[in-house]
């Protein structure tokens, strides 16, 4: 995340796209990116078989996470991706648990500027200029915005008391059984 401090958007010459959501979102993203940046070299990392309809194989490589099952293989993948010197890293965060660990590890390890695409097709850059967007996105995903915020905070506050009650109840029931057998 080399460009986190800077508000400047680097050129779309070398792009890594992490297909960590529905393929339909990715098809729309790709067609738009190729229209705006026709000379873009975009690589794809995915867990799906095949490639998206709009992916141009002549202008990018495909990496499949299933080809890197163990730690040494993943280390080789990260080293190879870092050697490609991506300017941009695009990830999909669409409230689906697809490649969650992969996308955040790649976003943290690769030096390119990160943008996040949500399920509505909206995107934002992960940098200090868009901190309010990042905060709002995290709050929404954590259930801390809108009508669900009060319920989520109440659950968070009540959790230790609920856990303590359940532990004490189990202890009392267990002790009663022990005393009856004596």
One Martini backbone bead per residue (centre of mass of N, CA, C, O) as a GRO file, in nm:
protein
  182
    1UNK     BB    1   0.065   0.058   0.027
    2UNK     BB    2   0.216   0.318  -0.100
    3UNK     BB    3  -0.051   0.524  -0.167
    4UNK     BB    4  -0.197   0.611   0.105
    5UNK     BB    5  -0.101   0.913   0.147
    6UNK     BB    6  -0.171   0.961  -0.137
    7UNK     BB    7  -0.402   1.115  -0.377
    8UNK     BB    8  -0.271   0.998  -0.606
    9UNK     BB    9  -0.319   0.858  -0.927
   10UNK     BB   10  -0.202   0.618  -1.090
   11UNK     BB   11  -0.130   0.455  -1.353
   12UNK     BB   12  -0.286   0.204  -1.574
   13UNK     BB   13  -0.048  -0.017  -1.644
   14UNK     BB   14  -0.043  -0.193  -1.366
   15UNK     BB   15  -0.284  -0.451  -1.287
   16UNK     BB   16  -0.455  -0.590  -1.004
   17UNK     BB   17  -0.717  -0.833  -0.994
   18UNK     BB   18  -0.951  -0.930  -0.741
   19UNK     BB   19  -1.172  -1.207  -0.749
   20UNK     BB   20  -1.393  -1.136  -0.463
   21UNK     BB   21  -1.665  -1.204  -0.632
   22UNK     BB   22  -1.881  -1.154  -0.849
   23UNK     BB   23  -1.852  -1.184  -1.190
   24UNK     BB   24  -2.038  -0.955  -1.288
   25UNK     BB   25  -1.877  -0.725  -1.159
   26UNK     BB   26  -1.616  -0.781  -1.319
   27UNK     BB   27  -1.720  -0.738  -1.605
   28UNK     BB   28  -1.793  -0.441  -1.570
   29UNK     BB   29  -1.517  -0.341  -1.481
   30UNK     BB   30  -1.349  -0.430  -1.727
   31UNK     BB   31  -1.493  -0.275  -1.950
   32UNK     BB   32  -1.435   0.006  -1.828
   33UNK     BB   33  -1.124  -0.009  -1.811
   34UNK     BB   34  -1.068  -0.067  -2.116
   35UNK     BB   35  -1.202   0.193  -2.219
   36UNK     BB   36  -1.021   0.402  -2.053
   37UNK     BB   37  -0.762   0.175  -2.059
   38UNK     BB   38  -0.631   0.029  -2.336
   39UNK     BB   39  -0.310  -0.019  -2.220
   40UNK     BB   40  -0.375  -0.213  -2.009
   41UNK     BB   41  -0.220  -0.431  -1.766
   42UNK     BB   42  -0.408  -0.716  -1.657
   43UNK     BB   43  -0.428  -0.900  -1.374
   44UNK     BB   44  -0.548  -1.218  -1.232
   45UNK     BB   45  -0.711  -1.318  -0.926
   46UNK     BB   46  -0.855  -1.647  -0.860
   47UNK     BB   47  -1.119  -1.914  -0.789
   48UNK     BB   48  -1.210  -1.952  -1.069
   49UNK     BB   49  -1.311  -2.083  -1.351
   50UNK     BB   50  -1.176  -1.931  -1.575
   51UNK     BB   51  -1.281  -1.633  -1.738
   52UNK     BB   52  -1.382  -1.348  -1.795
   53UNK     BB   53  -1.533  -1.217  -2.067
   54UNK     BB   54  -1.350  -0.928  -2.059
   55UNK     BB   55  -1.088  -1.071  -2.062
   56UNK     BB   56  -0.746  -1.013  -2.168
   57UNK     BB   57  -0.504  -1.242  -2.233
   58UNK     BB   58  -0.292  -1.055  -2.394
   59UNK     BB   59  -0.304  -0.841  -2.115
   60UNK     BB   60  -0.272  -1.105  -1.918
   61UNK     BB   61  -0.275  -1.281  -1.617
   62UNK     BB   62  -0.352  -1.593  -1.445
   63UNK     BB   63  -0.438  -1.653  -1.103
   64UNK     BB   64  -0.472  -1.941  -0.896
   65UNK     BB   65  -0.529  -2.031  -0.569
   66UNK     BB   66  -0.526  -2.350  -0.619
   67UNK     BB   67  -0.205  -2.342  -0.702
   68UNK     BB   68  -0.164  -2.239  -0.375
   69UNK     BB   69  -0.187  -2.448  -0.100
   70UNK     BB   70   0.081  -2.357   0.033
   71UNK     BB   71   0.314  -2.165   0.181
   72UNK     BB   72   0.544  -2.171  -0.035
   73UNK     BB   73   0.357  -2.103  -0.275
   74UNK     BB   74   0.257  -1.829  -0.166
   75UNK     BB   75   0.533  -1.696  -0.149
   76UNK     BB   76   0.586  -1.710  -0.453
   77UNK     BB   77   0.345  -1.544  -0.538
   78UNK     BB   78   0.414  -1.282  -0.386
   79UNK     BB   79   0.685  -1.243  -0.527
   80UNK     BB   80   0.577  -1.228  -0.818
   81UNK     BB   81   0.381  -0.991  -0.772
   82UNK     BB   82   0.595  -0.789  -0.670
   83UNK     BB   83   0.769  -0.802  -0.939
   84UNK     BB   84   0.536  -0.660  -1.119
   85UNK     BB   85   0.467  -0.375  -1.024
   86UNK     BB   86   0.200  -0.254  -0.920
   87UNK     BB   87  -0.013   0.031  -0.923
   88UNK     BB   88  -0.281  -0.146  -0.908
   89UNK     BB   89  -0.540  -0.259  -0.670
   90UNK     BB   90  -0.827  -0.466  -0.712
   91UNK     BB   91  -1.122  -0.507  -0.507
   92UNK     BB   92  -1.386  -0.710  -0.384
   93UNK     BB   93  -1.667  -0.589  -0.168
   94UNK     BB   94  -1.975  -0.799  -0.151
   95UNK     BB   95  -2.068  -0.965   0.106
   96UNK     BB   96  -1.867  -1.206   0.034
   97UNK     BB   97  -1.681  -1.504   0.127
   98UNK     BB   98  -1.440  -1.431  -0.099
   99UNK     BB   99  -1.115  -1.425  -0.055
  100UNK     BB  100  -1.052  -1.259   0.207
  101UNK     BB  101  -0.755  -1.314   0.283
  102UNK     BB  102  -0.631  -1.256   0.009
  103UNK     BB  103  -0.713  -0.958  -0.043
  104UNK     BB  104  -0.578  -0.838   0.218
  105UNK     BB  105  -0.294  -0.943   0.170
  106UNK     BB  106  -0.249  -0.808  -0.104
  107UNK     BB  107  -0.305  -0.516  -0.013
  108UNK     BB  108  -0.067  -0.516   0.200
  109UNK     BB  109   0.186  -0.629   0.016
  110UNK     BB  110   0.129  -0.445  -0.212
  111UNK     BB  111   0.235  -0.129  -0.360
  112UNK     BB  112  -0.031  -0.053  -0.458
  113UNK     BB  113  -0.311   0.105  -0.527
  114UNK     BB  114  -0.627   0.086  -0.366
  115UNK     BB  115  -0.938  -0.054  -0.471
  116UNK     BB  116  -1.295  -0.060  -0.398
  117UNK     BB  117  -1.557  -0.287  -0.477
  118UNK     BB  118  -1.890  -0.306  -0.470
  119UNK     BB  119  -2.212  -0.443  -0.520
  120UNK     BB  120  -2.299  -0.162  -0.684
  121UNK     BB  121  -2.024  -0.053  -0.842
  122UNK     BB  122  -1.877   0.094  -0.638
  123UNK     BB  123  -1.593   0.310  -0.562
  124UNK     BB  124  -1.275   0.330  -0.373
  125UNK     BB  125  -1.005   0.470  -0.229
  126UNK     BB  126  -0.717   0.374  -0.031
  127UNK     BB  127  -0.692   0.673   0.143
  128UNK     BB  128  -0.673   0.973   0.310
  129UNK     BB  129  -0.892   1.113   0.118
  130UNK     BB  130  -1.101   0.842   0.194
  131UNK     BB  131  -1.166   0.790   0.503
  132UNK     BB  132  -1.474   0.822   0.522
  133UNK     BB  133  -1.538   0.586   0.332
  134UNK     BB  134  -1.394   0.367   0.492
  135UNK     BB  135  -1.550   0.403   0.756
  136UNK     BB  136  -1.835   0.357   0.641
  137UNK     BB  137  -1.780   0.074   0.530
  138UNK     BB  138  -1.702  -0.060   0.799
  139UNK     BB  139  -1.959   0.012   0.955
  140UNK     BB  140  -2.155  -0.133   0.768
  141UNK     BB  141  -2.023  -0.421   0.785
  142UNK     BB  142  -2.048  -0.415   1.119
  143UNK     BB  143  -2.338  -0.279   1.193
  144UNK     BB  144  -2.278   0.060   1.263
  145UNK     BB  145  -2.529   0.139   1.077
  146UNK     BB  146  -2.814   0.257   1.121
  147UNK     BB  147  -3.059   0.060   1.266
  148UNK     BB  148  -2.838  -0.167   1.363
  149UNK     BB  149  -2.651  -0.020   1.570
  150UNK     BB  150  -2.798  -0.054   1.843
  151UNK     BB  151  -2.811  -0.361   1.841
  152UNK     BB  152  -2.507  -0.414   1.819
  153UNK     BB  153  -2.420  -0.257   2.075
  154UNK     BB  154  -2.597  -0.418   2.272
  155UNK     BB  155  -2.465  -0.691   2.221
  156UNK     BB  156  -2.179  -0.605   2.302
  157UNK     BB  157  -2.252  -0.526   2.599
  158UNK     BB  158  -2.412  -0.806   2.676
  159UNK     BB  159  -2.216  -1.044   2.631
  160UNK     BB  160  -2.064  -1.078   2.909
  161UNK     BB  161  -2.326  -1.130   3.075
  162UNK     BB  162  -2.426  -1.374   2.920
  163UNK     BB  163  -2.177  -1.548   2.963
  164UNK     BB  164  -2.181  -1.545   3.272
  165UNK     BB  165  -2.460  -1.672   3.306
  166UNK     BB  166  -2.399  -1.941   3.157
  167UNK     BB  167  -2.169  -2.031   3.341
  168UNK     BB  168  -2.325  -2.028   3.609
  169UNK     BB  169  -2.548  -2.222   3.528
  170UNK     BB  170  -2.364  -2.463   3.463
  171UNK     BB  171  -2.239  -2.481   3.745
  172UNK     BB  172  -2.497  -2.532   3.906
  173UNK     BB  173  -2.591  -2.786   3.759
  174UNK     BB  174  -2.336  -2.951   3.809
  175UNK     BB  175  -2.341  -2.936   4.124
  176UNK     BB  176  -2.615  -3.070   4.166
  177UNK     BB  177  -2.537  -3.343   4.047
  178UNK     BB  178  -2.306  -3.400   4.240
  179UNK     BB  179  -2.475  -3.384   4.508
  180UNK     BB  180  -2.678  -3.621   4.433
  181UNK     BB  181  -2.447  -3.850   4.414
  182UNK     BB  182  -2.350  -3.825   4.731
   0.00000   0.00000   0.00000
